[in-house]
């Protein structure tokens, strides 16, 4: 899972692209647009943490990746290829 710093950088880049596109379309920018930044980082970090720990196992989140669900009880038999030397 990405670190909090990585998530912040991704959100800053996305906000920069968003701001540039707003300027391109003639929308006046103000610092009021930056106020919810910490809330955005907290929500995105929380959602990524929830996905990383729990949500990826359940439908419909399971459809977004190819990681197999391996939880449960498994049985196995181990066979050694070690041959004891007489002696």
KAJO-V160392 format. One record per residue. SS is DSSP state (H for helix, E for strand, L for the rest). D_LAST is the distance of its C-alpha to the last C-alpha in Angstrom with 1 decimal. Layout:
ss/d_last
SS/D_LAST
SS/D_LAST
This chain:
ss/d_last
L/53.2
L/55.8
L/56.7
H/60.2
H/61.2
H/60.3
H/62.2
H/65.2
H/65.1
H/65.0
H/67.9
H/69.9
H/69.5
H/70.6
H/73.5
H/74.5
H/74.6
H/76.5
H/79.0
H/79.6
H/80.2
H/82.6
H/84.5
H/84.6
L/86.2
L/88.7
L/87.5
L/88.3
L/85.2
L/85.3
H/82.8
H/83.1
H/80.6
H/77.9
L/78.3
L/75.7
H/73.0
H/70.9
H/71.2
H/70.1
H/67.0
H/66.2
H/66.6
H/64.6
H/61.8
H/61.8
H/61.8
H/58.9
H/56.9
H/57.7
H/56.7
H/53.4
H/52.4
L/53.9
H/56.4
H/54.2
H/52.6
L/55.9
L/58.4
L/60.4
H/58.4
H/55.4
H/57.5
H/57.7
L/54.1
L/51.1
L/48.6
L/46.9
L/47.3
L/43.8
L/44.6
L/43.7
L/40.7
L/37.8
L/34.8
L/31.6
L/28.2
L/25.2
L/22.6
L/19.6
L/18.6
L/15.2
L/12.4
L/9.0
L/6.3
L/3.7
L/0.0
